[in-house]
Amino acid sequence: MTIETASIGILHKAVDKLADGYRHLPAHTPEYDQQRAEQILLQVAEKMWDNYPYPHPQYAGQMLKPPHPVARMAYMLATWINPNNHALDGGKASSAMEKEAVAKIATMYGWNNFLGHLTGGGTLANLEALWVANQIHPGKTVLASSQAHYTHNRICGVLQIPFSPVAVDDQARMDLTDLEKQLQQRDVGTVVVTLGTTGVGSVDPLPEILTLQAQYGFRIHIDSAYGGYYTLADNLTAPVRAAYDAIHRADSIVVDPHKHGLQPYGCGCVLFRDPQVGQYYKHDSPYTYFSSDELHLGEISLECSRAGAAAVALWATLEMFPLVHKGDFASDLSRCREAALELYSRLKNDNRFITPLSPDLDIVIWAPKAATTREISRLSQQTFEQAEAQHLYLATFSFPSHLISKAFPEVTVDSEYTTCVRSCLMKPEHAAWGSRIWLMLDQIQNRLT
């Protein structure tokens, strides 16, 4: 794998430019043992070999999309100042950049009057959304599909909020019949609607859930940590497109720029449609707000210290790749989906495989065909291991066996879950590498025993 290095020269120029802004101060250069630092850094580089090649197109396993060089450079540039976006006193420029960047994300969903900020990741962003929801509907139950991220159940445990999973349909989307049944039986305050589950990429039917909201009066929180940027794609199916077109009607939204947004870890974002929810964050601090009257990001966040570098990196990326339909960023998302559709088509039309779901976004799950779910699981594990031996990096996923049976009734169910092979085709380059990946999968399948 070739490591991109052109950015080092660009970063050097940017650091010199940054230094120009502080030449009015007396000279001061930190002293350290440069030779020892170099030795240690080379050790670090060697230790980092013990990673999967996440930036390479043959890595098609977990949700690990490499940051764009401009994001990486901007993040590193900011660390020379190391701003803290908890308060304007700790990060004036980076706080302004955060507000601009978050506003651009909100505009992507049709919101111009909103409350929002960056977080350390999707878990904390979802925690804030559910914490606010509980302030509005104290003690009421939170519902999310059984394929939603496990963080929602765990967050509700932390916040001591009742939680109940909702069954899914044969496409692993929230089942509307079970949802309405639970709405009738429970005191529900919030329904978490997932637009892009991290397991299989399924998109819940938001328009129909909004219809139920009108009847039952619950809040809708959108967890689109993984799939949120797909609102810009131009090759979604009609039901998925309808879900994204309705996202502006939700009460809160979470999206992770460190997934499809080309950012380094960690960078999440939480948005609220009603800016008045900021009242729930009110607090006093004896030392962080002493020099300015303007709104501090720390006043609308449960987090305290946050890396201003994350905001700088996101701002720079959005300058280079505006969040507009038909733009370069949107086109790259569509290419990711093209790669997923191509792989799915090859698998579906090959009688050696089973494909339980058609992809809603860019995640594909499949398995070698066999008579029982246990045997399918064994062959899937072999596929995973043999692929890695050939430097093709996939993932596995435990899929409910009853959904396997729905799609393939001839399969005998002899296990609660079935191990499937899973690929996240999150790099636009995957569209060009599809034939190579398929050739490797074909060879592996022919060797399976």
C-alpha positions as CSV (number, residue, x, y, z in Angstrom):
1,M,0.0,0.0,0.0
2,T,1.3,3.4,-0.9
3,I,1.1,6.0,1.9
4,E,0.2,9.5,0.6
5,T,3.0,11.9,1.4
6,A,2.4,15.0,-0.9
7,S,0.4,16.5,2.0
8,I,3.6,16.8,4.1
9,G,4.9,19.5,1.9
10,I,1.6,21.3,1.8
11,L,1.3,21.1,5.6
12,H,4.8,22.6,6.0
13,K,3.7,25.6,4.0
14,A,0.6,25.9,6.1
15,V,2.5,25.7,9.4
16,D,4.8,28.5,8.1
17,K,1.7,30.6,7.3
18,L,0.3,29.9,10.8
19,A,3.5,31.1,12.4
20,D,3.2,34.4,10.5
21,G,0.2,35.2,12.7
22,Y,2.2,35.1,15.9
23,R,5.4,36.9,14.9
24,H,4.4,39.9,17.0
25,L,5.2,37.8,20.1
26,P,8.7,37.4,21.6
27,A,10.5,34.4,20.1
28,H,9.9,31.2,21.8
29,T,10.6,27.7,20.5
30,P,9.9,24.6,22.7
31,E,13.0,22.6,23.3
32,Y,13.0,18.8,23.1
33,D,15.4,16.0,22.3
34,Q,14.8,15.8,18.5
35,Q,17.0,12.8,18.0
36,R,15.2,10.8,20.7
37,A,11.8,12.0,19.3
38,E,12.8,10.7,15.9
39,Q,13.8,7.3,17.3
40,I,10.5,7.0,19.1
41,L,8.4,8.1,16.1
42,L,10.1,5.5,13.9
43,Q,9.2,2.9,16.5
44,V,5.6,4.2,16.4
45,A,5.6,3.8,12.6
46,E,6.8,0.2,12.9
47,K,4.2,-0.6,15.6
48,M,1.5,0.8,13.3
49,W,2.2,-1.9,10.8
50,D,0.1,-4.1,13.1
51,N,-3.1,-2.6,11.6
52,Y,-5.3,-3.7,8.7
53,P,-4.7,-1.5,5.7
54,Y,-7.8,0.6,6.3
55,P,-7.2,3.2,3.5
56,H,-6.7,0.6,0.8
57,P,-9.6,-0.5,-1.5
58,Q,-9.0,-4.1,-0.6
59,Y,-10.1,-3.2,2.9
60,A,-13.8,-3.7,2.6
61,G,-14.7,-4.8,6.1
62,Q,-15.8,-2.4,8.9
63,M,-16.8,1.3,8.7
64,L,-13.3,2.7,8.4
65,K,-13.2,5.3,5.7
66,P,-9.9,7.2,5.5
67,P,-9.9,11.0,6.2
68,H,-9.3,13.1,3.2
69,P,-5.8,14.6,3.1
70,V,-7.2,18.1,3.5
71,A,-8.9,17.0,6.7
72,R,-5.8,15.3,8.0
73,M,-3.7,18.3,7.2
74,A,-6.1,20.8,8.7
75,Y,-6.4,18.7,11.9
76,M,-2.6,18.5,12.2
77,L,-2.2,22.2,11.5
78,A,-4.6,23.0,14.3
79,T,-2.7,20.9,16.8
80,W,0.1,23.4,16.7
81,I,-2.3,25.7,18.6
82,N,-4.4,22.9,20.1
83,P,-7.6,24.8,20.6
84,N,-10.4,23.6,22.9
85,N,-13.9,24.3,21.7
86,H,-15.5,24.1,25.1
87,A,-15.3,27.9,25.4
88,L,-14.4,30.8,23.1
89,D,-11.5,31.6,25.4
90,G,-9.9,28.3,24.5
91,G,-10.8,28.2,20.8
92,K,-11.9,31.4,19.2
93,A,-11.2,30.6,15.5
94,S,-12.0,26.9,15.8
95,S,-15.3,27.7,17.5
96,A,-16.3,30.0,14.7
97,M,-15.3,27.3,12.2
98,E,-17.4,24.8,14.1
99,K,-20.5,26.9,13.9
100,E,-20.1,27.4,10.2
101,A,-19.5,23.7,9.5
102,V,-22.4,22.6,11.7
103,A,-24.7,25.1,9.9
104,K,-23.7,23.6,6.6
105,I,-24.6,20.1,7.8
106,A,-27.9,21.4,9.1
107,T,-28.7,23.1,5.8
108,M,-28.1,19.8,4.1
109,Y,-31.2,18.6,6.0
110,G,-33.2,21.7,5.3
111,W,-32.7,23.3,8.7
112,N,-31.7,27.0,9.0
113,N,-32.9,27.7,12.5
114,F,-31.6,25.0,14.8
115,L,-29.3,24.1,17.7
116,G,-26.3,21.9,17.2
117,H,-22.6,21.2,17.7
118,L,-19.9,18.7,17.1
119,T,-19.2,15.9,19.6
120,G,-16.4,13.3,20.1
121,G,-18.5,10.8,18.1
122,G,-21.9,9.3,17.5
123,T,-22.3,7.7,20.9
124,L,-22.1,11.0,22.7
125,A,-24.2,12.7,20.0
126,N,-27.0,10.1,20.5
127,L,-26.6,10.4,24.2
128,E,-27.3,14.1,24.1
129,A,-30.3,13.6,21.8
130,L,-31.8,11.1,24.1
131,W,-31.0,13.1,27.2
132,V,-32.8,16.1,25.7
133,A,-35.7,13.8,24.7
134,N,-35.9,12.6,28.3
135,Q,-36.0,16.2,29.6
136,I,-39.1,16.8,27.4
137,H,-40.7,13.4,28.1
138,P,-39.3,12.4,31.5
139,G,-39.3,8.7,32.1
140,K,-41.0,7.7,28.9
141,T,-39.9,4.7,26.9
142,V,-37.5,4.9,24.0
143,L,-38.1,2.6,21.0
144,A,-35.5,1.6,18.4
145,S,-35.4,-1.2,15.9
146,S,-33.7,-4.5,16.9
147,Q,-31.1,-3.7,14.1
148,A,-30.4,-0.2,15.5
149,H,-27.0,0.4,17.1
150,Y,-26.6,-1.2,20.5
151,T,-25.6,2.2,21.9
152,H,-29.3,3.3,22.2
153,N,-30.1,0.5,24.7
154,R,-26.9,1.2,26.6
155,I,-27.4,5.0,26.6
156,C,-30.9,4.4,28.0
157,G,-29.4,2.3,30.7
158,V,-27.0,5.1,31.6
159,L,-29.8,7.7,31.6
160,Q,-32.1,5.2,33.4
161,I,-34.8,5.5,30.6
162,P,-37.0,2.6,29.7
163,F,-36.0,1.1,26.4
164,S,-37.7,-1.5,24.1
165,P,-36.5,-2.9,20.8
166,V,-38.9,-3.0,17.8
167,A,-39.0,-6.0,15.5
168,V,-37.7,-5.6,11.9
169,D,-39.3,-6.6,8.6
170,D,-37.7,-8.9,6.0
171,Q,-35.5,-6.0,4.8
172,A,-34.2,-5.4,8.4
173,R,-36.1,-2.1,8.6
174,M,-38.3,-1.2,11.6
175,D,-41.5,-3.2,11.4
176,L,-44.5,-0.8,11.4
177,T,-46.9,-3.3,12.8
178,D,-44.8,-4.0,15.9
179,L,-44.0,-0.3,16.3
180,E,-47.7,0.6,16.5
181,K,-48.4,-2.3,18.8
182,Q,-45.8,-1.0,21.2
183,L,-47.0,2.6,20.8
184,Q,-50.4,1.3,22.0
185,Q,-49.0,-0.7,24.9
186,R,-46.3,1.6,26.2
187,D,-45.9,5.2,27.3
188,V,-43.5,6.1,24.5
189,G,-41.6,9.4,24.5
190,T,-39.1,8.9,21.6
191,V,-38.7,6.6,18.6
192,V,-35.2,6.3,17.2
193,V,-35.4,6.0,13.4
194,T,-32.2,4.7,11.9
195,L,-31.2,5.9,8.5
196,G,-28.5,3.4,7.8
197,T,-28.0,0.7,10.4
198,T,-24.4,-0.1,11.0
199,G,-25.0,-3.8,10.6
200,V,-26.6,-4.1,7.2
201,G,-27.2,-0.5,6.2
202,S,-31.0,-0.7,6.3
203,V,-33.1,2.6,6.3
204,D,-36.2,2.7,8.5
205,P,-39.5,3.9,6.8
206,L,-39.5,7.4,8.2
207,P,-42.5,8.7,6.2
208,E,-44.8,6.0,7.7
209,I,-43.3,6.6,11.2
210,L,-44.1,10.3,10.9
211,T,-47.7,9.3,10.2
212,L,-47.7,7.4,13.5
213,Q,-46.1,10.4,15.2
214,A,-49.1,12.5,14.3
215,Q,-51.4,10.0,16.1
216,Y,-49.3,9.1,19.1
217,G,-47.3,12.3,19.8
218,F,-43.8,10.9,20.3
219,R,-40.5,12.6,19.4
220,I,-38.5,11.3,16.4
221,H,-34.8,11.1,16.7
222,I,-32.8,10.2,13.6
223,D,-29.7,8.2,14.1
224,S,-27.9,8.6,10.8
225,A,-24.4,8.5,12.3
226,Y,-23.4,6.2,9.4
227,G,-25.9,7.0,6.7
228,G,-26.6,10.7,7.2
229,Y,-24.7,12.1,4.2
230,Y,-26.5,9.7,1.8
231,T,-29.2,12.3,1.5
232,L,-27.0,13.8,-1.2
233,A,-26.8,10.6,-3.3
234,D,-28.7,10.4,-6.5
235,N,-29.0,6.6,-6.9
236,L,-31.2,5.6,-3.9
237,T,-34.3,3.5,-4.2
238,A,-37.7,5.2,-4.0
239,P,-38.4,4.1,-0.3
240,V,-35.0,5.2,0.8
241,R,-35.2,8.5,-1.0
242,A,-38.5,9.1,0.6
243,A,-37.0,8.6,4.0
244,Y,-34.2,11.1,3.4
245,D,-36.6,13.6,1.9
246,A,-38.6,13.5,5.2
247,I,-35.6,13.9,7.5
248,H,-36.3,17.7,8.0
249,R,-39.4,16.8,9.9
250,A,-37.5,15.0,12.7
251,D,-36.9,16.5,16.1
252,S,-33.2,15.6,16.3
253,I,-30.5,14.2,14.0
254,V,-27.1,12.6,14.6
255,V,-24.5,12.2,11.8
256,D,-20.9,11.3,12.1
257,P,-18.5,13.3,9.9
258,H,-15.8,10.7,10.8
259,K,-17.8,8.1,8.9
260,H,-18.7,9.3,5.4
261,G,-17.7,12.9,6.1
262,L,-14.0,12.2,5.4
263,Q,-12.9,13.2,8.9
264,P,-10.3,11.8,11.4
265,Y,-11.7,10.3,14.6
266,G,-13.5,11.5,16.5
267,C,-16.1,13.8,15.0
268,G,-19.8,13.4,15.6
269,C,-22.6,16.0,15.2
270,V,-26.0,16.4,17.0
271,L,-28.7,18.7,15.7
272,F,-32.0,19.8,17.2
273,R,-34.8,21.3,15.1
274,D,-36.0,23.5,18.0
275,P,-33.3,25.8,19.3
276,Q,-35.2,26.2,22.5
277,V,-33.9,22.9,23.7
278,G,-30.8,24.8,24.6
279,Q,-32.5,25.7,27.9
280,Y,-31.9,22.2,29.2
281,Y,-28.1,22.7,28.9
282,K,-28.0,25.8,31.1
283,H,-25.3,25.7,33.7
284,D,-22.8,28.1,35.4
285,S,-19.0,27.8,35.3
286,P,-16.7,29.8,37.5
287,Y,-13.8,30.1,35.0
288,T,-14.4,29.2,31.4
289,Y,-16.7,32.1,30.4
290,F,-14.9,35.1,31.7
291,S,-13.9,37.1,28.6
292,S,-16.8,37.1,26.2
293,D,-20.6,37.4,26.1
294,E,-21.1,35.5,22.9
295,L,-22.7,32.0,23.0
296,H,-20.1,29.4,23.9
297,L,-20.4,25.9,22.4
298,G,-19.8,24.5,25.9
299,E,-23.1,26.0,26.9
300,I,-25.0,23.8,24.5
301,S,-23.0,20.6,25.0
302,L,-22.7,17.9,27.7
303,E,-19.1,17.5,26.8
304,C,-16.6,19.9,28.3
305,S,-13.2,19.9,26.6
306,R,-13.4,19.1,22.9
307,A,-10.8,19.1,20.2
308,G,-11.0,22.3,18.2
309,A,-8.9,20.6,15.6
310,A,-11.9,18.4,14.7
311,A,-13.8,21.6,13.8
312,V,-10.9,23.0,11.8
313,A,-10.6,19.8,9.8
314,L,-14.3,19.6,9.1
315,W,-14.5,23.3,8.0
316,A,-11.5,22.8,5.6
317,T,-13.2,19.7,4.1
318,L,-16.5,21.5,3.6
319,E,-14.6,24.3,1.8
320,M,-13.1,21.8,-0.6
321,F,-16.3,19.6,-0.9
322,P,-19.5,21.6,-0.5
323,L,-22.5,19.5,0.6
324,V,-24.5,20.0,-2.5
325,H,-26.4,17.6,-4.8
326,K,-24.4,16.7,-7.9
327,G,-21.2,18.0,-6.3
328,D,-17.9,16.0,-6.0
329,F,-18.8,14.8,-2.5
330,A,-22.2,13.7,-3.5
331,S,-20.9,11.9,-6.6
332,D,-18.4,10.0,-4.5
333,L,-21.2,8.8,-2.3
334,S,-23.1,7.6,-5.3
335,R,-20.0,5.7,-6.5
336,C,-19.9,3.9,-3.1
337,R,-23.4,2.8,-3.6
338,E,-22.7,1.8,-7.2
339,A,-19.9,-0.5,-5.9
340,A,-22.4,-2.1,-3.4
341,L,-25.0,-2.6,-6.1
342,E,-22.5,-4.2,-8.5
343,L,-21.3,-6.6,-5.8
344,Y,-24.8,-7.4,-4.8
345,S,-25.8,-8.1,-8.4
346,R,-22.9,-10.5,-8.9
347,L,-23.7,-12.4,-5.7
348,K,-27.4,-12.5,-6.3
349,N,-27.0,-13.9,-9.8
350,D,-24.5,-16.6,-8.7
351,N,-26.2,-19.7,-7.3
352,R,-23.2,-20.4,-4.9
353,F,-24.3,-17.6,-2.6
354,I,-27.3,-16.3,-0.7
355,T,-28.1,-12.6,-0.4
356,P,-30.6,-12.0,2.4
357,L,-31.0,-8.3,1.7
358,S,-30.7,-5.9,-1.1
359,P,-28.5,-3.0,0.0
360,D,-30.2,0.3,1.0
361,L,-26.8,2.2,1.0
362,D,-23.3,0.7,0.6
363,I,-23.2,-2.3,2.9
364,V,-23.6,-5.7,1.4
365,I,-24.2,-9.0,3.4
366,W,-24.1,-12.4,1.8
367,A,-23.0,-16.0,2.6
368,P,-22.0,-19.2,0.8
369,K,-25.1,-21.3,0.1
370,A,-25.6,-24.4,2.3
371,A,-28.4,-26.5,3.6
372,T,-28.4,-25.3,7.2
373,T,-27.7,-22.0,9.0
374,R,-24.9,-23.6,11.0
375,E,-23.2,-24.7,7.8
376,I,-23.7,-21.3,6.3
377,S,-22.0,-19.8,9.4
378,R,-19.1,-22.2,9.1
379,L,-18.5,-21.4,5.4
380,S,-18.9,-17.6,6.0
381,Q,-16.1,-17.8,8.7
382,Q,-13.9,-19.7,6.2
383,T,-14.6,-17.0,3.6
384,F,-13.5,-14.3,6.0
385,E,-10.3,-16.2,6.9
386,Q,-9.3,-17.1,3.4
387,A,-10.0,-13.6,2.2
388,E,-7.7,-12.2,4.8
389,A,-5.0,-14.6,3.8
390,Q,-5.2,-13.1,0.3
391,H,-5.1,-9.5,1.7
392,L,-8.8,-9.0,1.1
393,Y,-10.3,-7.7,4.3
394,L,-14.0,-8.4,4.9
395,A,-16.1,-8.6,8.1
396,T,-18.7,-11.0,9.5
397,F,-22.1,-10.2,10.9
398,S,-24.5,-12.2,13.0
399,F,-27.8,-12.0,11.2
400,P,-31.1,-13.3,12.6
401,S,-31.7,-16.8,11.2
402,H,-35.4,-16.3,10.8
403,L,-34.7,-13.5,8.3
404,I,-32.5,-16.0,6.4
405,S,-35.4,-18.4,6.4
406,K,-37.8,-15.7,5.0
407,A,-35.5,-15.0,2.1
408,F,-34.5,-18.6,1.5
409,P,-37.2,-21.0,2.9
410,E,-35.2,-24.0,1.7
411,V,-32.5,-23.4,4.3
412,T,-33.0,-25.3,7.5
413,V,-32.7,-23.1,10.6
414,D,-30.7,-24.8,13.3
415,S,-29.2,-21.7,15.0
416,E,-30.7,-18.5,16.3
417,Y,-28.2,-16.4,14.3
418,T,-26.3,-17.0,11.1
419,T,-22.9,-15.7,10.4
420,C,-22.8,-13.8,7.1
421,V,-20.0,-12.1,5.3
422,R,-20.3,-8.3,5.3
423,S,-18.6,-5.6,3.3
424,C,-18.8,-1.8,3.8
425,L,-17.9,-0.3,0.4
426,M,-17.3,3.2,1.8
427,K,-14.6,4.2,-0.6
428,P,-15.5,5.6,-4.0
429,E,-12.5,3.7,-5.3
430,H,-14.4,0.5,-4.6
431,A,-16.4,1.1,-7.8
432,A,-13.2,0.7,-9.8
433,W,-12.0,-2.2,-7.7
434,G,-15.2,-4.3,-7.9
435,S,-14.0,-6.7,-10.6
436,R,-10.7,-7.4,-8.7
437,I,-12.6,-8.0,-5.4
438,W,-15.1,-10.3,-7.2
439,L,-12.3,-12.4,-8.8
440,M,-10.8,-13.0,-5.3
441,L,-14.2,-13.9,-3.9
442,D,-14.8,-16.3,-6.8
443,Q,-11.5,-18.0,-6.2
444,I,-12.2,-18.3,-2.5
445,Q,-15.6,-19.8,-3.0
446,N,-14.2,-22.4,-5.4
447,R,-11.8,-23.5,-2.6
448,L,-14.4,-23.7,0.2
449,T,-15.0,-27.1,1.8
